[in-house]
Amino acid sequence: MAFDRFIAIRDPLRYVSILTLPRIGKMGLVCVLRGMAVMLPLPIFLQQFQYCRPNVLSHCYCINQDVMKIACSDIRVNSIYGLSVALLTEGLDSLLIFLSYVMILTTVLSITSHAECLRALNTCISHLCAVLLFYTPMIGLSVIHRFGEGSSPLLQVLLGYISLLVPPLMNPIVYSVKSKHLRARIIRVFVK
């Protein structure tokens, strides 16, 4: 999305010729293949463990860290792999998003019209908020599951639900707040 925003701001007239459907399809395929390559080893690792503890999970969905906790085998390899994958994929994504925002900011700041500059920055802020809403709970949940031995199980469950529910629920809100028409209707609903 950040690359899409960069092209839309930097070269709006050539946007369709740069981001063609085949190119967008290839980018989507790369994202799907990366996700499969990263997630495929996890069930294979989990299948090799011996399980002897009660099989009660702390979340309503199966999360790798929960399944590791009920294993009696040595889970260091899985734990290291899971944390490395979480930090590397989210770290790489964050780095690429940061670099694209640096390019976007240099492009936006080179716009001579002050009004157009503010409009472009307004769009970027929505996207940045959506990215932060998506990554922050996931990184927090991953770190708490691995290093939060003394942390409250309630905190782990709460963070699990937040990472599962908040990003898809907040994404439309973050983007719709920028629309004057929708913002006026939302304010009218809460002011009554």
PyMOL CGO cylinders between C-alpha atoms (Angstrom):
from pymol import cmd
from pymol.cgo import CYLINDER

trace = [
    CYLINDER, 0.00, 0.00, 0.00, 2.85, 2.38, 0.77, 0.3, 1, 1, 1, 1, 1, 1,
    CYLINDER, 2.85, 2.38, 0.77, 4.34, 1.83, -2.69, 0.3, 1, 1, 1, 1, 1, 1,
    CYLINDER, 4.34, 1.83, -2.69, 0.89, 2.42, -4.18, 0.3, 1, 1, 1, 1, 1, 1,
    CYLINDER, 0.89, 2.42, -4.18, 0.62, 5.71, -2.28, 0.3, 1, 1, 1, 1, 1, 1,
    CYLINDER, 0.62, 5.71, -2.28, 4.12, 6.71, -3.40, 0.3, 1, 1, 1, 1, 1, 1,
    CYLINDER, 4.12, 6.71, -3.40, 3.28, 6.17, -7.08, 0.3, 1, 1, 1, 1, 1, 1,
    CYLINDER, 3.28, 6.17, -7.08, -0.07, 7.95, -6.70, 0.3, 1, 1, 1, 1, 1, 1,
    CYLINDER, -0.07, 7.95, -6.70, 1.60, 11.01, -5.15, 0.3, 1, 1, 1, 1, 1, 1,
    CYLINDER, 1.60, 11.01, -5.15, 4.80, 11.10, -7.20, 0.3, 1, 1, 1, 1, 1, 1,
    CYLINDER, 4.80, 11.10, -7.20, 3.47, 10.29, -10.64, 0.3, 1, 1, 1, 1, 1, 1,
    CYLINDER, 3.47, 10.29, -10.64, -0.35, 10.36, -10.66, 0.3, 1, 1, 1, 1, 1, 1,
    CYLINDER, -0.35, 10.36, -10.66, -0.64, 10.60, -14.44, 0.3, 1, 1, 1, 1, 1, 1,
    CYLINDER, -0.64, 10.60, -14.44, 1.46, 7.47, -15.02, 0.3, 1, 1, 1, 1, 1, 1,
    CYLINDER, 1.46, 7.47, -15.02, -0.08, 5.51, -12.12, 0.3, 1, 1, 1, 1, 1, 1,
    CYLINDER, -0.08, 5.51, -12.12, -2.08, 3.14, -14.36, 0.3, 1, 1, 1, 1, 1, 1,
    CYLINDER, -2.08, 3.14, -14.36, 0.86, 2.49, -16.65, 0.3, 1, 1, 1, 1, 1, 1,
    CYLINDER, 0.86, 2.49, -16.65, 3.25, 1.78, -13.75, 0.3, 1, 1, 1, 1, 1, 1,
    CYLINDER, 3.25, 1.78, -13.75, 0.95, -0.36, -11.62, 0.3, 1, 1, 1, 1, 1, 1,
    CYLINDER, 0.95, -0.36, -11.62, -0.61, -2.56, -14.29, 0.3, 1, 1, 1, 1, 1, 1,
    CYLINDER, -0.61, -2.56, -14.29, -2.86, -5.50, -13.38, 0.3, 1, 1, 1, 1, 1, 1,
    CYLINDER, -2.86, -5.50, -13.38, -0.16, -8.10, -14.19, 0.3, 1, 1, 1, 1, 1, 1,
    CYLINDER, -0.16, -8.10, -14.19, 2.36, -6.24, -12.02, 0.3, 1, 1, 1, 1, 1, 1,
    CYLINDER, 2.36, -6.24, -12.02, -0.13, -5.98, -9.14, 0.3, 1, 1, 1, 1, 1, 1,
    CYLINDER, -0.13, -5.98, -9.14, -0.92, -9.70, -9.58, 0.3, 1, 1, 1, 1, 1, 1,
    CYLINDER, -0.92, -9.70, -9.58, 2.79, -10.58, -9.36, 0.3, 1, 1, 1, 1, 1, 1,
    CYLINDER, 2.79, -10.58, -9.36, 3.18, -8.46, -6.24, 0.3, 1, 1, 1, 1, 1, 1,
    CYLINDER, 3.18, -8.46, -6.24, 0.18, -10.21, -4.68, 0.3, 1, 1, 1, 1, 1, 1,
    CYLINDER, 0.18, -10.21, -4.68, 1.59, -13.62, -5.61, 0.3, 1, 1, 1, 1, 1, 1,
    CYLINDER, 1.59, -13.62, -5.61, 4.92, -12.75, -3.99, 0.3, 1, 1, 1, 1, 1, 1,
    CYLINDER, 4.92, -12.75, -3.99, 3.07, -11.76, -0.79, 0.3, 1, 1, 1, 1, 1, 1,
    CYLINDER, 3.07, -11.76, -0.79, 1.10, -15.03, -0.75, 0.3, 1, 1, 1, 1, 1, 1,
    CYLINDER, 1.10, -15.03, -0.75, 4.21, -17.14, -1.41, 0.3, 1, 1, 1, 1, 1, 1,
    CYLINDER, 4.21, -17.14, -1.41, 6.14, -15.31, 1.31, 0.3, 1, 1, 1, 1, 1, 1,
    CYLINDER, 6.14, -15.31, 1.31, 3.33, -15.94, 3.78, 0.3, 1, 1, 1, 1, 1, 1,
    CYLINDER, 3.33, -15.94, 3.78, 3.21, -19.64, 2.88, 0.3, 1, 1, 1, 1, 1, 1,
    CYLINDER, 3.21, -19.64, 2.88, 7.00, -20.01, 3.09, 0.3, 1, 1, 1, 1, 1, 1,
    CYLINDER, 7.00, -20.01, 3.09, 7.05, -18.37, 6.51, 0.3, 1, 1, 1, 1, 1, 1,
    CYLINDER, 7.05, -18.37, 6.51, 4.06, -20.20, 8.01, 0.3, 1, 1, 1, 1, 1, 1,
    CYLINDER, 4.06, -20.20, 8.01, 4.46, -23.69, 6.49, 0.3, 1, 1, 1, 1, 1, 1,
    CYLINDER, 4.46, -23.69, 6.49, 7.30, -24.85, 8.81, 0.3, 1, 1, 1, 1, 1, 1,
    CYLINDER, 7.30, -24.85, 8.81, 5.32, -24.07, 11.99, 0.3, 1, 1, 1, 1, 1, 1,
    CYLINDER, 5.32, -24.07, 11.99, 2.83, -26.99, 11.77, 0.3, 1, 1, 1, 1, 1, 1,
    CYLINDER, 2.83, -26.99, 11.77, 5.70, -29.28, 10.76, 0.3, 1, 1, 1, 1, 1, 1,
    CYLINDER, 5.70, -29.28, 10.76, 7.64, -28.29, 13.90, 0.3, 1, 1, 1, 1, 1, 1,
    CYLINDER, 7.64, -28.29, 13.90, 4.55, -28.67, 16.09, 0.3, 1, 1, 1, 1, 1, 1,
    CYLINDER, 4.55, -28.67, 16.09, 3.85, -32.14, 14.67, 0.3, 1, 1, 1, 1, 1, 1,
    CYLINDER, 3.85, -32.14, 14.67, 7.21, -33.44, 15.95, 0.3, 1, 1, 1, 1, 1, 1,
    CYLINDER, 7.21, -33.44, 15.95, 6.53, -32.59, 19.62, 0.3, 1, 1, 1, 1, 1, 1,
    CYLINDER, 6.53, -32.59, 19.62, 5.23, -34.88, 22.35, 0.3, 1, 1, 1, 1, 1, 1,
    CYLINDER, 5.23, -34.88, 22.35, 2.26, -33.38, 24.20, 0.3, 1, 1, 1, 1, 1, 1,
    CYLINDER, 2.26, -33.38, 24.20, 1.57, -34.25, 27.83, 0.3, 1, 1, 1, 1, 1, 1,
    CYLINDER, 1.57, -34.25, 27.83, -0.01, -31.18, 29.42, 0.3, 1, 1, 1, 1, 1, 1,
    CYLINDER, -0.01, -31.18, 29.42, -3.73, -30.35, 29.37, 0.3, 1, 1, 1, 1, 1, 1,
    CYLINDER, -3.73, -30.35, 29.37, -4.72, -29.29, 25.88, 0.3, 1, 1, 1, 1, 1, 1,
    CYLINDER, -4.72, -29.29, 25.88, -6.56, -26.13, 26.87, 0.3, 1, 1, 1, 1, 1, 1,
    CYLINDER, -6.56, -26.13, 26.87, -5.65, -23.13, 24.76, 0.3, 1, 1, 1, 1, 1, 1,
    CYLINDER, -5.65, -23.13, 24.76, -5.83, -19.59, 26.10, 0.3, 1, 1, 1, 1, 1, 1,
    CYLINDER, -5.83, -19.59, 26.10, -7.33, -18.15, 22.90, 0.3, 1, 1, 1, 1, 1, 1,
    CYLINDER, -7.33, -18.15, 22.90, -10.42, -18.95, 20.90, 0.3, 1, 1, 1, 1, 1, 1,
    CYLINDER, -10.42, -18.95, 20.90, -8.16, -19.66, 17.92, 0.3, 1, 1, 1, 1, 1, 1,
    CYLINDER, -8.16, -19.66, 17.92, -5.08, -21.85, 17.59, 0.3, 1, 1, 1, 1, 1, 1,
    CYLINDER, -5.08, -21.85, 17.59, -1.93, -19.80, 18.05, 0.3, 1, 1, 1, 1, 1, 1,
    CYLINDER, -1.93, -19.80, 18.05, 1.53, -21.31, 17.69, 0.3, 1, 1, 1, 1, 1, 1,
    CYLINDER, 1.53, -21.31, 17.69, 2.78, -20.06, 21.07, 0.3, 1, 1, 1, 1, 1, 1,
    CYLINDER, 2.78, -20.06, 21.07, -0.18, -21.66, 22.88, 0.3, 1, 1, 1, 1, 1, 1,
    CYLINDER, -0.18, -21.66, 22.88, 0.42, -25.05, 21.29, 0.3, 1, 1, 1, 1, 1, 1,
    CYLINDER, 0.42, -25.05, 21.29, 4.12, -24.82, 22.17, 0.3, 1, 1, 1, 1, 1, 1,
    CYLINDER, 4.12, -24.82, 22.17, 3.23, -24.35, 25.85, 0.3, 1, 1, 1, 1, 1, 1,
    CYLINDER, 3.23, -24.35, 25.85, 1.45, -27.71, 26.06, 0.3, 1, 1, 1, 1, 1, 1,
    CYLINDER, 1.45, -27.71, 26.06, 4.40, -29.59, 24.53, 0.3, 1, 1, 1, 1, 1, 1,
    CYLINDER, 4.40, -29.59, 24.53, 6.71, -31.67, 26.75, 0.3, 1, 1, 1, 1, 1, 1,
    CYLINDER, 6.71, -31.67, 26.75, 9.52, -31.72, 24.19, 0.3, 1, 1, 1, 1, 1, 1,
    CYLINDER, 9.52, -31.72, 24.19, 12.28, -29.15, 23.82, 0.3, 1, 1, 1, 1, 1, 1,
    CYLINDER, 12.28, -29.15, 23.82, 10.64, -26.24, 21.98, 0.3, 1, 1, 1, 1, 1, 1,
    CYLINDER, 10.64, -26.24, 21.98, 13.66, -23.95, 21.66, 0.3, 1, 1, 1, 1, 1, 1,
    CYLINDER, 13.66, -23.95, 21.66, 13.95, -24.39, 17.88, 0.3, 1, 1, 1, 1, 1, 1,
    CYLINDER, 13.95, -24.39, 17.88, 10.27, -23.60, 17.35, 0.3, 1, 1, 1, 1, 1, 1,
    CYLINDER, 10.27, -23.60, 17.35, 10.41, -20.68, 19.76, 0.3, 1, 1, 1, 1, 1, 1,
    CYLINDER, 10.41, -20.68, 19.76, 13.48, -19.19, 18.12, 0.3, 1, 1, 1, 1, 1, 1,
    CYLINDER, 13.48, -19.19, 18.12, 12.04, -19.75, 14.63, 0.3, 1, 1, 1, 1, 1, 1,
    CYLINDER, 12.04, -19.75, 14.63, 8.67, -18.23, 15.55, 0.3, 1, 1, 1, 1, 1, 1,
    CYLINDER, 8.67, -18.23, 15.55, 10.18, -15.15, 17.17, 0.3, 1, 1, 1, 1, 1, 1,
    CYLINDER, 10.18, -15.15, 17.17, 12.70, -14.72, 14.34, 0.3, 1, 1, 1, 1, 1, 1,
    CYLINDER, 12.70, -14.72, 14.34, 9.95, -14.97, 11.72, 0.3, 1, 1, 1, 1, 1, 1,
    CYLINDER, 9.95, -14.97, 11.72, 7.75, -12.50, 13.59, 0.3, 1, 1, 1, 1, 1, 1,
    CYLINDER, 7.75, -12.50, 13.59, 10.53, -9.98, 14.03, 0.3, 1, 1, 1, 1, 1, 1,
    CYLINDER, 10.53, -9.98, 14.03, 12.03, -10.42, 10.55, 0.3, 1, 1, 1, 1, 1, 1,
    CYLINDER, 12.03, -10.42, 10.55, 8.78, -10.31, 8.58, 0.3, 1, 1, 1, 1, 1, 1,
    CYLINDER, 8.78, -10.31, 8.58, 7.31, -7.47, 10.60, 0.3, 1, 1, 1, 1, 1, 1,
    CYLINDER, 7.31, -7.47, 10.60, 10.72, -5.81, 10.80, 0.3, 1, 1, 1, 1, 1, 1,
    CYLINDER, 10.72, -5.81, 10.80, 11.22, -6.09, 7.04, 0.3, 1, 1, 1, 1, 1, 1,
    CYLINDER, 11.22, -6.09, 7.04, 7.69, -4.85, 6.39, 0.3, 1, 1, 1, 1, 1, 1,
    CYLINDER, 7.69, -4.85, 6.39, 8.25, -1.95, 8.79, 0.3, 1, 1, 1, 1, 1, 1,
    CYLINDER, 8.25, -1.95, 8.79, 11.57, -1.09, 7.13, 0.3, 1, 1, 1, 1, 1, 1,
    CYLINDER, 11.57, -1.09, 7.13, 10.04, -1.16, 3.65, 0.3, 1, 1, 1, 1, 1, 1,
    CYLINDER, 10.04, -1.16, 3.65, 7.10, 0.94, 4.82, 0.3, 1, 1, 1, 1, 1, 1,
    CYLINDER, 7.10, 0.94, 4.82, 9.51, 3.39, 6.49, 0.3, 1, 1, 1, 1, 1, 1,
    CYLINDER, 9.51, 3.39, 6.49, 11.62, 3.67, 3.32, 0.3, 1, 1, 1, 1, 1, 1,
    CYLINDER, 11.62, 3.67, 3.32, 8.54, 4.22, 1.17, 0.3, 1, 1, 1, 1, 1, 1,
    CYLINDER, 8.54, 4.22, 1.17, 7.34, 6.92, 3.58, 0.3, 1, 1, 1, 1, 1, 1,
    CYLINDER, 7.34, 6.92, 3.58, 10.72, 8.63, 3.36, 0.3, 1, 1, 1, 1, 1, 1,
    CYLINDER, 10.72, 8.63, 3.36, 10.30, 8.65, -0.43, 0.3, 1, 1, 1, 1, 1, 1,
    CYLINDER, 10.30, 8.65, -0.43, 6.70, 9.85, -0.05, 0.3, 1, 1, 1, 1, 1, 1,
    CYLINDER, 6.70, 9.85, -0.05, 7.72, 12.66, 2.32, 0.3, 1, 1, 1, 1, 1, 1,
    CYLINDER, 7.72, 12.66, 2.32, 10.50, 13.85, 0.03, 0.3, 1, 1, 1, 1, 1, 1,
    CYLINDER, 10.50, 13.85, 0.03, 8.02, 13.86, -2.85, 0.3, 1, 1, 1, 1, 1, 1,
    CYLINDER, 8.02, 13.86, -2.85, 5.28, 15.57, -0.82, 0.3, 1, 1, 1, 1, 1, 1,
    CYLINDER, 5.28, 15.57, -0.82, 7.60, 18.23, 0.55, 0.3, 1, 1, 1, 1, 1, 1,
    CYLINDER, 7.60, 18.23, 0.55, 8.72, 19.03, -2.99, 0.3, 1, 1, 1, 1, 1, 1,
    CYLINDER, 8.72, 19.03, -2.99, 5.11, 19.91, -3.95, 0.3, 1, 1, 1, 1, 1, 1,
    CYLINDER, 5.11, 19.91, -3.95, 4.89, 23.67, -4.23, 0.3, 1, 1, 1, 1, 1, 1,
    CYLINDER, 4.89, 23.67, -4.23, 1.18, 24.01, -3.44, 0.3, 1, 1, 1, 1, 1, 1,
    CYLINDER, 1.18, 24.01, -3.44, 0.66, 24.09, 0.32, 0.3, 1, 1, 1, 1, 1, 1,
    CYLINDER, 0.66, 24.09, 0.32, -2.92, 22.76, 0.06, 0.3, 1, 1, 1, 1, 1, 1,
    CYLINDER, -2.92, 22.76, 0.06, -1.87, 19.81, -2.13, 0.3, 1, 1, 1, 1, 1, 1,
    CYLINDER, -1.87, 19.81, -2.13, 0.99, 19.06, 0.24, 0.3, 1, 1, 1, 1, 1, 1,
    CYLINDER, 0.99, 19.06, 0.24, -1.40, 18.89, 3.21, 0.3, 1, 1, 1, 1, 1, 1,
    CYLINDER, -1.40, 18.89, 3.21, -3.86, 16.72, 1.28, 0.3, 1, 1, 1, 1, 1, 1,
    CYLINDER, -3.86, 16.72, 1.28, -1.11, 14.24, 0.40, 0.3, 1, 1, 1, 1, 1, 1,
    CYLINDER, -1.11, 14.24, 0.40, 0.14, 14.15, 4.00, 0.3, 1, 1, 1, 1, 1, 1,
    CYLINDER, 0.14, 14.15, 4.00, -3.43, 13.60, 5.22, 0.3, 1, 1, 1, 1, 1, 1,
    CYLINDER, -3.43, 13.60, 5.22, -3.67, 10.42, 3.13, 0.3, 1, 1, 1, 1, 1, 1,
    CYLINDER, -3.67, 10.42, 3.13, -0.31, 9.21, 4.43, 0.3, 1, 1, 1, 1, 1, 1,
    CYLINDER, -0.31, 9.21, 4.43, -1.32, 9.66, 8.06, 0.3, 1, 1, 1, 1, 1, 1,
    CYLINDER, -1.32, 9.66, 8.06, -4.36, 7.40, 7.60, 0.3, 1, 1, 1, 1, 1, 1,
    CYLINDER, -4.36, 7.40, 7.60, -2.21, 4.68, 6.12, 0.3, 1, 1, 1, 1, 1, 1,
    CYLINDER, -2.21, 4.68, 6.12, 0.42, 5.01, 8.85, 0.3, 1, 1, 1, 1, 1, 1,
    CYLINDER, 0.42, 5.01, 8.85, -2.27, 4.72, 11.56, 0.3, 1, 1, 1, 1, 1, 1,
    CYLINDER, -2.27, 4.72, 11.56, -3.65, 1.58, 9.90, 0.3, 1, 1, 1, 1, 1, 1,
    CYLINDER, -3.65, 1.58, 9.90, -0.17, 0.03, 9.77, 0.3, 1, 1, 1, 1, 1, 1,
    CYLINDER, -0.17, 0.03, 9.77, 0.48, 0.81, 13.45, 0.3, 1, 1, 1, 1, 1, 1,
    CYLINDER, 0.48, 0.81, 13.45, -2.92, -0.63, 14.42, 0.3, 1, 1, 1, 1, 1, 1,
    CYLINDER, -2.92, -0.63, 14.42, -2.02, -3.85, 12.62, 0.3, 1, 1, 1, 1, 1, 1,
    CYLINDER, -2.02, -3.85, 12.62, 1.57, -4.42, 13.78, 0.3, 1, 1, 1, 1, 1, 1,
    CYLINDER, 1.57, -4.42, 13.78, 1.63, -3.18, 17.37, 0.3, 1, 1, 1, 1, 1, 1,
    CYLINDER, 1.63, -3.18, 17.37, -0.73, -5.78, 18.93, 0.3, 1, 1, 1, 1, 1, 1,
    CYLINDER, -0.73, -5.78, 18.93, 0.87, -8.64, 16.95, 0.3, 1, 1, 1, 1, 1, 1,
    CYLINDER, 0.87, -8.64, 16.95, 4.40, -7.80, 18.10, 0.3, 1, 1, 1, 1, 1, 1,
    CYLINDER, 4.40, -7.80, 18.10, 3.21, -7.31, 21.68, 0.3, 1, 1, 1, 1, 1, 1,
    CYLINDER, 3.21, -7.31, 21.68, 1.40, -10.67, 21.70, 0.3, 1, 1, 1, 1, 1, 1,
    CYLINDER, 1.40, -10.67, 21.70, 4.43, -12.47, 20.26, 0.3, 1, 1, 1, 1, 1, 1,
    CYLINDER, 4.43, -12.47, 20.26, 6.80, -10.96, 22.83, 0.3, 1, 1, 1, 1, 1, 1,
    CYLINDER, 6.80, -10.96, 22.83, 4.46, -11.58, 25.80, 0.3, 1, 1, 1, 1, 1, 1,
    CYLINDER, 4.46, -11.58, 25.80, 3.98, -15.24, 24.84, 0.3, 1, 1, 1, 1, 1, 1,
    CYLINDER, 3.98, -15.24, 24.84, 7.72, -15.83, 24.67, 0.3, 1, 1, 1, 1, 1, 1,
    CYLINDER, 7.72, -15.83, 24.67, 9.08, -13.70, 27.50, 0.3, 1, 1, 1, 1, 1, 1,
    CYLINDER, 9.08, -13.70, 27.50, 6.10, -12.94, 29.72, 0.3, 1, 1, 1, 1, 1, 1,
    CYLINDER, 6.10, -12.94, 29.72, 6.29, -16.01, 31.95, 0.3, 1, 1, 1, 1, 1, 1,
    CYLINDER, 6.29, -16.01, 31.95, 4.91, -14.12, 34.95, 0.3, 1, 1, 1, 1, 1, 1,
    CYLINDER, 4.91, -14.12, 34.95, 2.39, -12.09, 32.99, 0.3, 1, 1, 1, 1, 1, 1,
    CYLINDER, 2.39, -12.09, 32.99, -1.29, -12.44, 33.62, 0.3, 1, 1, 1, 1, 1, 1,
    CYLINDER, -1.29, -12.44, 33.62, -3.13, -14.95, 31.40, 0.3, 1, 1, 1, 1, 1, 1,
    CYLINDER, -3.13, -14.95, 31.40, -5.86, -12.32, 31.12, 0.3, 1, 1, 1, 1, 1, 1,
    CYLINDER, -5.86, -12.32, 31.12, -3.35, -9.94, 29.52, 0.3, 1, 1, 1, 1, 1, 1,
    CYLINDER, -3.35, -9.94, 29.52, -2.38, -12.61, 26.98, 0.3, 1, 1, 1, 1, 1, 1,
    CYLINDER, -2.38, -12.61, 26.98, -6.00, -13.34, 26.11, 0.3, 1, 1, 1, 1, 1, 1,
    CYLINDER, -6.00, -13.34, 26.11, -6.84, -9.63, 25.90, 0.3, 1, 1, 1, 1, 1, 1,
    CYLINDER, -6.84, -9.63, 25.90, -3.88, -8.95, 23.60, 0.3, 1, 1, 1, 1, 1, 1,
    CYLINDER, -3.88, -8.95, 23.60, -4.83, -11.97, 21.49, 0.3, 1, 1, 1, 1, 1, 1,
    CYLINDER, -4.83, -11.97, 21.49, -8.34, -10.64, 20.97, 0.3, 1, 1, 1, 1, 1, 1,
    CYLINDER, -8.34, -10.64, 20.97, -7.02, -7.15, 20.30, 0.3, 1, 1, 1, 1, 1, 1,
    CYLINDER, -7.02, -7.15, 20.30, -4.59, -8.41, 17.65, 0.3, 1, 1, 1, 1, 1, 1,
    CYLINDER, -4.59, -8.41, 17.65, -7.38, -10.47, 16.07, 0.3, 1, 1, 1, 1, 1, 1,
    CYLINDER, -7.38, -10.47, 16.07, -10.24, -7.95, 16.16, 0.3, 1, 1, 1, 1, 1, 1,
    CYLINDER, -10.24, -7.95, 16.16, -8.91, -4.39, 16.33, 0.3, 1, 1, 1, 1, 1, 1,
    CYLINDER, -8.91, -4.39, 16.33, -7.08, -4.12, 12.97, 0.3, 1, 1, 1, 1, 1, 1,
    CYLINDER, -7.08, -4.12, 12.97, -10.01, -5.18, 10.78, 0.3, 1, 1, 1, 1, 1, 1,
    CYLINDER, -10.01, -5.18, 10.78, -12.48, -3.15, 12.85, 0.3, 1, 1, 1, 1, 1, 1,
    CYLINDER, -12.48, -3.15, 12.85, -10.40, 0.01, 13.02, 0.3, 1, 1, 1, 1, 1, 1,
    CYLINDER, -10.40, 0.01, 13.02, -9.19, 0.02, 9.41, 0.3, 1, 1, 1, 1, 1, 1,
    CYLINDER, -9.19, 0.02, 9.41, -12.48, 1.36, 7.96, 0.3, 1, 1, 1, 1, 1, 1,
    CYLINDER, -12.48, 1.36, 7.96, -12.78, 3.86, 10.80, 0.3, 1, 1, 1, 1, 1, 1,
    CYLINDER, -12.78, 3.86, 10.80, -9.26, 5.20, 10.26, 0.3, 1, 1, 1, 1, 1, 1,
    CYLINDER, -9.26, 5.20, 10.26, -9.88, 5.74, 6.57, 0.3, 1, 1, 1, 1, 1, 1,
    CYLINDER, -9.88, 5.74, 6.57, -13.45, 7.02, 6.89, 0.3, 1, 1, 1, 1, 1, 1,
    CYLINDER, -13.45, 7.02, 6.89, -12.57, 9.70, 9.47, 0.3, 1, 1, 1, 1, 1, 1,
    CYLINDER, -12.57, 9.70, 9.47, -10.72, 11.51, 6.67, 0.3, 1, 1, 1, 1, 1, 1,
    CYLINDER, -10.72, 11.51, 6.67, -13.91, 11.75, 4.60, 0.3, 1, 1, 1, 1, 1, 1,
    CYLINDER, -13.91, 11.75, 4.60, -15.75, 14.96, 5.50, 0.3, 1, 1, 1, 1, 1, 1,
    CYLINDER, -15.75, 14.96, 5.50, -19.17, 13.50, 4.66, 0.3, 1, 1, 1, 1, 1, 1,
    CYLINDER, -19.17, 13.50, 4.66, -18.70, 10.40, 6.83, 0.3, 1, 1, 1, 1, 1, 1,
    CYLINDER, -18.70, 10.40, 6.83, -17.06, 12.35, 9.64, 0.3, 1, 1, 1, 1, 1, 1,
    CYLINDER, -17.06, 12.35, 9.64, -20.05, 14.72, 9.79, 0.3, 1, 1, 1, 1, 1, 1,
    CYLINDER, -20.05, 14.72, 9.79, -22.49, 11.78, 9.97, 0.3, 1, 1, 1, 1, 1, 1,
    CYLINDER, -22.49, 11.78, 9.97, -20.45, 10.05, 12.69, 0.3, 1, 1, 1, 1, 1, 1,
    CYLINDER, -20.45, 10.05, 12.69, -20.35, 13.23, 14.76, 0.3, 1, 1, 1, 1, 1, 1,
    CYLINDER, -20.35, 13.23, 14.76, -24.11, 13.72, 14.25, 0.3, 1, 1, 1, 1, 1, 1,
    CYLINDER, -24.11, 13.72, 14.25, -24.77, 10.19, 15.59, 0.3, 1, 1, 1, 1, 1, 1,
    CYLINDER, -24.77, 10.19, 15.59, -22.71, 10.74, 18.76, 0.3, 1, 1, 1, 1, 1, 1,
    CYLINDER, -22.71, 10.74, 18.76, -23.86, 14.31, 19.42, 0.3, 1, 1, 1, 1, 1, 1,
    CYLINDER, -23.86, 14.31, 19.42, -27.56, 13.39, 19.51, 0.3, 1, 1, 1, 1, 1, 1,
]
cmd.load_cgo(trace, "trace")
